Amino acid sequence: MGVGAMRDNMKQDGGSQAEGHVAPGYWTVEQAAKYLQVSKSWLYRQTEAGLVPVVRMGRSLRYRKADLDAWAAAQRAA
């Protein structure tokens, strides 16, 4: 895969090659926190409390944009 294709791929799924290999469509804690404009520690606490949707991949936490968008919409409605 060329650099241009990788860059396009990262734009589509919000990924960053600098943060390691992340499955397409899934974000790291850092990426999800940046998207939500919250600190990583806040996101970790909310995730561990079961308040934010997360996908566990082994020991790693991954977030999907669609899940975060739905969660944020529900927070506004509450």
DOBALO-725686 format. One line per 4 residues: number of its first residue (from 0); for each residue x, y, z of N, C-alpha, C. Coordinates in nm, 3 decimals, decimal comma. Layout:
N
NUM) X/Y/Z/X/Y/Z/X/Y/Z; ...
This chain:
78
0) 0,086/-0,117/0,000/0,000/0,000/0,000/0,090/0,123/0,000; 0,063/0,218/-0,086/0,142/0,339/-0,096/0,108/0,438/0,014; 0,192/0,537/0,029/0,173/0,638/0,134/0,040/0,712/0,114; 0,009/0,748/-0,009/-0,117/0,819/-0,035/-0,238/0,736/0,003
4) -0,234/0,607/-0,030/-0,346/0,518/0,004/-0,358/0,503/0,155; -0,244/0,494/0,225/-0,248/0,483/0,371/-0,306/0,609/0,432; -0,267/0,725/0,379/-0,318/0,852/0,430/-0,469/0,859/0,409; -0,517/0,821/0,291/-0,661/0,821/0,264/-0,732/0,726/0,357
8) -0,675/0,610/0,381/-0,733/0,511/0,470/-0,744/0,565/0,611; -0,641/0,635/0,659/-0,644/0,692/0,793/-0,751/0,799/0,805; -0,769/0,880/0,701/-0,872/0,984/0,705/-1,010/0,922/0,716; -1,031/0,810/0,647/-1,162/0,747/0,647/-1,196/0,687/0,782
12) -1,101/0,620/0,848/-1,135/0,553/0,973/-1,083/0,624/1,097; -1,021/0,740/1,077/-0,974/0,816/1,191/-0,847/0,762/1,251; -0,784/0,665/1,188/-0,665/0,601/1,241/-0,541/0,683/1,220; -0,439/0,646/1,292/-0,309/0,711/1,279/-0,202/0,604/1,283
16) -0,124/0,595/1,178/-0,019/0,495/1,174/0,085/0,520/1,282; 0,099/0,642/1,328/0,197/0,672/1,432/0,162/0,603/1,563; 0,039/0,566/1,581/-0,004/0,502/1,705/-0,011/0,351/1,690; 0,052/0,296/1,590/0,052/0,152/1,571/-0,059/0,108/1,479
20) -0,065/-0,019/1,460/-0,166/-0,074/1,371/-0,297/-0,092/1,446; -0,399/-0,027/1,397/-0,533/-0,036/1,455/-0,625/-0,086/1,346; -0,713/-0,178/1,383/-0,807/-0,233/1,286/-0,888/-0,120/1,224; -0,910/-0,125/1,093/-0,989/-0,020/1,027/-1,126/-0,003/1,094
24) -1,163/0,120/1,115/-1,292/0,149/1,176/-1,288/0,155/1,327; -1,175/0,125/1,386/-1,161/0,127/1,531/-1,057/0,231/1,572; -1,083/0,299/1,682/-0,994/0,403/1,732/-0,934/0,361/1,864; -0,813/0,409/1,889/-0,750/0,391/2,019/-0,812/0,487/2,119
28) -0,773/0,471/2,245/-0,820/0,563/2,349/-0,779/0,706/2,314; -0,656/0,722/2,267/-0,608/0,856/2,232/-0,692/0,918/2,122; -0,721/0,841/2,019/-0,800/0,891/1,906/-0,943/0,924/1,947; -1,003/0,834/2,027/-1,141/0,856/2,071/-1,150/0,978/2,162
32) -1,053/0,993/2,252/-1,054/1,108/2,343/-1,039/1,238/2,264; -0,953/1,236/2,165/-0,935/1,356/2,083/-1,064/1,389/2,009; -1,130/1,287/1,953/-1,255/1,306/1,880/-1,363/1,364/1,972; -1,372/1,311/2,094/-1,474/1,357/2,189/-1,433/1,485/2,261
36) -1,309/1,526/2,244/-1,254/1,645/2,308/-1,259/1,632/2,460; -1,213/1,516/2,508/-1,203/1,489/2,651/-1,063/1,434/2,678; -1,025/1,427/2,804/-0,894/1,372/2,838/-0,899/1,220/2,831; -0,782/1,161/2,813/-0,775/1,014/2,810/-0,817/0,956/2,945
40) -0,778/1,022/3,054/-0,814/0,969/3,186/-0,966/0,970/3,206; -1,033/1,075/3,159/-1,179/1,080/3,170/-1,241/0,965/3,090; -1,190/0,945/2,969/-1,245/0,839/2,885/-1,220/0,701/2,947; -1,102/0,680/3,004/-1,075/0,553/3,072/-1,174/0,531/3,187
44) -1,195/0,633/3,269/-1,287/0,619/3,383/-1,429/0,588/3,337; -1,477/0,661/3,236/-1,613/0,638/3,187/-1,627/0,501/3,122; -1,521/0,459/3,054/-1,522/0,327/2,990/-1,527/0,217/3,095; -1,441/0,227/3,195/-1,437/0,124/3,301/-1,567/0,120/3,380
48) -1,636/0,233/3,390/-1,765/0,238/3,460/-1,878/0,183/3,372; -1,845/0,151/3,246/-1,946/0,097/3,156/-2,036/0,202/3,094; -1,994/0,328/3,097/-2,077/0,436/3,048/-2,052/0,473/2,902; -1,938/0,433/2,848/-1,902/0,464/2,710/-1,884/0,332/2,636
52) -1,944/0,318/2,517/-1,932/0,191/2,444/-1,788/0,166/2,398; -1,744/0,043/2,417/-1,606/0,006/2,384/-1,603/-0,137/2,331; -1,505/-0,165/2,249/-1,479/-0,301/2,202/-1,347/-0,341/2,264; -1,345/-0,451/2,334/-1,221/-0,500/2,393/-1,159/-0,601/2,298
56) -1,035/-0,575/2,262/-0,959/-0,664/2,174/-0,839/-0,711/2,254; -0,855/-0,823/2,320/-0,751/-0,867/2,411/-0,745/-0,770/2,527; -0,627/-0,714/2,550/-0,610/-0,616/2,657/-0,632/-0,473/2,608; -0,656/-0,457/2,481/-0,671/-0,324/2,422/-0,816/-0,279/2,419
60) -0,835/-0,151/2,435/-0,967/-0,090/2,421/-0,974/-0,022/2,285; -1,083/-0,044/2,215/-1,103/0,020/2,085/-1,243/0,078/2,080; -1,255/0,188/2,011/-1,383/0,260/2,000/-1,419/0,274/1,854; -1,550/0,264/1,825/-1,599/0,287/1,689/-1,668/0,422/1,685
64) -1,643/0,496/1,578/-1,702/0,630/1,564/-1,854/0,625/1,572; -1,915/0,529/1,505/-2,062/0,519/1,506/-2,114/0,499/1,649; -2,044/0,417/1,728/-2,085/0,394/1,867/-2,071/0,521/1,950; -1,959/0,593/1,930/-1,937/0,717/2,004/-2,039/0,824/1,966
68) -2,071/0,831/1,836/-2,171/0,929/1,791/-2,307/0,899/1,852; -2,346/0,773/1,854/-2,476/0,734/1,912/-2,477/0,762/2,062; -2,366/0,731/2,130/-2,356/0,757/2,272/-2,367/0,907/2,301; -2,295/0,990/2,223/-2,299/1,135/2,242/-2,440/1,189/2,218
72) -2,508/1,138/2,117/-2,645/1,182/2,088/-2,738/1,148/2,205; -2,719/1,030/2,263/-2,802/0,990/2,377/-2,773/1,078/2,498; -2,647/1,123/2,515/-2,611/1,210/2,626/-2,680/1,346/2,611; -2,690/1,394/2,487/-2,756/1,523/2,464/-2,905/1,514/2,490
76) -2,963/1,398/2,460/-3,108/1,379/2,476/-3,147/1,359/2,623; -3,051/1,316/2,703/-3,082/1,285/2,845/-3,096/1,408/2,930
